[in-house]
Amino acid sequence: MTLEKAEELLKIQVGFGGFYNRNAARLILAEVQRDHGQVAVDRLIRMLDLESVFEFRPGIPIKGFN
């Protein structure tokens, strides 16, 4: 997944908010982490303010369902 596509998808999840959208956002971030590394995840968390929306914190690895 490209970082641009991840950003687009995460913006949709932020718009909806809620528990299920948090899980979807976590899966998107897990894929970004796998493909692009923790630095890219941290940048998305800060840029989209995912800490206040979904309580994701920069520097903490995101785990998918695998």
C-alpha positions as CSV (number, residue, x, y, z in Angstrom):
1,M,0.0,0.0,0.0
2,T,1.3,3.4,-0.8
3,L,1.5,6.0,1.9
4,E,-0.9,8.3,0.0
5,K,-3.5,5.5,-0.2
6,A,-3.0,4.8,3.5
7,E,-3.5,8.4,4.3
8,E,-6.7,8.5,2.3
9,L,-8.1,5.4,3.9
10,L,-7.2,6.7,7.4
11,K,-8.9,10.0,6.8
12,I,-12.1,8.1,6.1
13,Q,-11.7,6.1,9.3
14,V,-11.1,9.3,11.3
15,G,-14.3,10.8,9.8
16,F,-16.4,7.9,11.1
17,G,-14.6,7.4,14.5
18,G,-15.7,4.6,16.8
19,F,-14.4,1.2,17.9
20,Y,-14.8,-0.7,14.6
21,N,-13.1,2.1,12.7
22,R,-10.2,2.0,15.2
23,N,-9.7,-1.6,14.3
24,A,-9.7,-0.7,10.6
25,A,-7.2,2.1,11.2
26,R,-5.0,-0.3,13.2
27,L,-4.9,-2.8,10.2
28,I,-4.0,0.0,7.8
29,L,-1.2,1.2,10.1
30,A,0.0,-2.4,10.6
31,E,0.3,-2.7,6.8
32,V,2.1,0.6,6.6
33,Q,4.5,-0.5,9.3
34,R,5.2,-3.7,7.4
35,D,5.8,-2.0,4.1
36,H,7.3,1.3,5.1
37,G,8.5,1.1,8.8
38,Q,7.7,2.7,12.1
39,V,8.8,6.2,10.9
40,A,6.0,6.2,8.3
41,V,3.4,5.0,10.9
42,D,4.5,7.7,13.4
43,R,4.2,10.4,10.7
44,L,0.7,9.3,9.9
45,I,-0.3,9.2,13.5
46,R,1.0,12.8,14.0
47,M,-0.3,14.2,10.7
48,L,-3.9,12.8,11.2
49,D,-3.9,13.3,15.0
50,L,-4.7,9.6,15.5
51,E,-3.5,9.9,19.1
52,S,-6.5,11.9,20.1
53,V,-9.0,10.1,17.8
54,F,-8.0,6.4,18.3
55,E,-5.3,6.7,21.1
56,F,-2.5,5.4,18.8
57,R,0.8,6.7,20.1
58,P,3.9,7.5,18.0
59,G,6.8,5.1,18.6
60,I,4.7,2.2,19.7
61,P,4.6,-0.7,17.1
62,I,1.1,-1.4,15.7
63,K,0.1,-5.1,15.7
64,G,-2.3,-6.4,13.1
65,F,-4.5,-9.5,13.6
66,N,-1.7,-11.9,12.5
